[in-house]
């Protein structure tokens, strides 16, 4: 191939391969217990009910399902999504909805619509890597906001301060990215007060909030807190929140199916952007999932997922208590939902290096540094509890505890 | 919704809604005979064989098919694509292949990787609207090249001239976009000589060729001409051609499935870009189509599609001869493949206006002006022959002939 180097765009030069996805390949060897991925437990997939739904599409609507569809999304699926949201107290119409190829496509669409090179997005420290990749792929940057010690949302004083400094420095901020429910990577859940405070901040500054809610339905302890989309809708109703939802964690990620909820004027812009990206989302899969939703069985799958993940999360935190060295500077979150928890190590432990030792001992996690766009913290790790079996969770944490204990001994010798 | 106007990106402001897709909604009323869309004939979809293949995935591999997959694409599907290409004389390995959500996503990926605002892409006049939209959505522009009167490819003298002028004017050209086989909208097919000439031009200038081949397999008259990807591979093998293929025209567009063939170093860049766009393509559909390809029945579907479209194209050109006013300045292409033909009207007829009258008479086409990014020609129309039945083709062309005859009478009166 000739050297096309000078022909690539600035965006291409700002794109970063996901170190996590590269690492996942390493950790997929069969004898490694991996807490690294973000995979749902495959035993929750309702295979036979999904098969039945697919066969109904073949019976009734095959030629429509195999043909091109509209960019907005299949009418039948959008009807089912409206009902699904309504049960959670969210009232939307078809013009509030765009069907997408799961949330990552939504992150790409929103980034493309708002970001010029050099623009900023406000986001948590740490936050979801895929959102950071989407932002970077348009040569934009992140204004990182720390969470409170109570882990109940952004440190609002820090937000006000960093925002004022950025504006004073002439930086263009385009939106605020948050995952209020059991965020990736740390499992933090925003309190009602903090959600309302961020919404008020959005009203004051005129910035839209991009609320990413892939784990919202996977709350296994306590009661749901209204989403920011809902708080806006039930309150001032200014339409500033763009809410992303997906089937990836509540049903099956291999279907690559999700939806955006937003004000109709924004949805119209998203539709034009999506047209140039892929014309329309997989039509067969849209009609297949609509058919599956019509069975009414999705709620049961979600309930069973919650229960399984509650048991697994408890197993992981129990194992951490049992196998991790007992020190004040080793801590972990105990999330009430989602797929991940976040372990903080003593400041002298660099989890990027620790990971290599862990892989030698046949256990894997994701080093926390990957979840910061700049000035990463190096002493944390993301641990997934949804995918491994209970036995694997106990054995894997045991191995990890030994790796950590050894790192501490080596540090104390030095 | 607050006025987010000042927050949108320059790219957002350069995005144009497809007038064609908007118009399609108008033309979808049941009593209109529409030659406007680009839809395959639904009676070629092998519904029962596709159902059987989907059920095999449910039997054998459901939990894998419902889980996340790699960005590169399913190994099984890529193996089948390698065999499929091999039968056409194209030799590729897995690292030459990226599975995508059909060709439009590939057009988006390539545009994102190469185009900075203000950059240029060389493309035909006219050319595929979706490619133009992808280019515009990165605030880039098109250097339009006319076709020869023989309709066998670019006017190479015009290309050399426009290229030299653009370089002299400091314009940055990033790639050359072509659809050598039965292009959309006009149905032109490039001769072997013209393909080789463009390849030589690419070698000289160092520009990559983006060769879009959705209709390549739908040749219903004559013998295949090697693709530019193939000519490069069998000749100097410099790896300058990026070739896009899709299941949309050879099997079923509702599966949203296609593939990019290119040099491994380019594929690696595309993979990083795609990660930030959607993580991976629909895994279930990839494994489903791999299973379908293993039946060996795809070749039969393609053969039957060719035969059906040959008959329909002949019906349409016969009807044009029968019903269009007999004038030297009314002409049409007689393509040897693909889904479209291109009708040129007398210069005093504006087909944008003619379309409104045609819709009143319950027949629709796409006005040619939509296929030019600048200085559109206004006296042409794209007519699709794949979707309508033979009776509809005859009746629709009859109606259209009457509309044209009336427009000529009105012009002669004025």
Interface residues (C-beta under 8 A of the other chain):
Chain A: X1 X2 X4 X7 X8 X9 X10 X11 X12 X15 X16 X17 X18 X21 X37 X38 X39 X40 X42 X43 X45 X47 X50 X51 X54 X55 X58 X62 X63 X64 X65 X66 X67 X68 X69 X71 X101 X102 X104 X105 X107 X108 X112 X113 X114 X115 X116 X119 X130 X133 X134 X136 X137 X138 X174 X175 X206 X207 X208 X238 X239 X240 X248 X252 X253 X254 X255 X256 X263 X265 X266 X269 X271 X272 X273 X275 X276 X277 X278 X279 X280 X281 X282 X283 X284 X285
Chain B: X1 X2 X4 X7 X8 X9 X10 X11 X12 X15 X16 X17 X18 X21 X37 X38 X39 X40 X42 X43 X45 X47 X50 X51 X54 X55 X58 X62 X63 X64 X65 X66 X67 X68 X69 X71 X101 X102 X104 X105 X107 X108 X112 X113 X114 X115 X116 X119 X130 X133 X134 X136 X137 X138 X174 X175 X206 X207 X208 X238 X239 X240 X248 X252 X253 X254 X255 X256 X263 X265 X266 X269 X271 X272 X273 X275 X276 X277 X278 X279 X280 X281 X282 X283 X284 X285
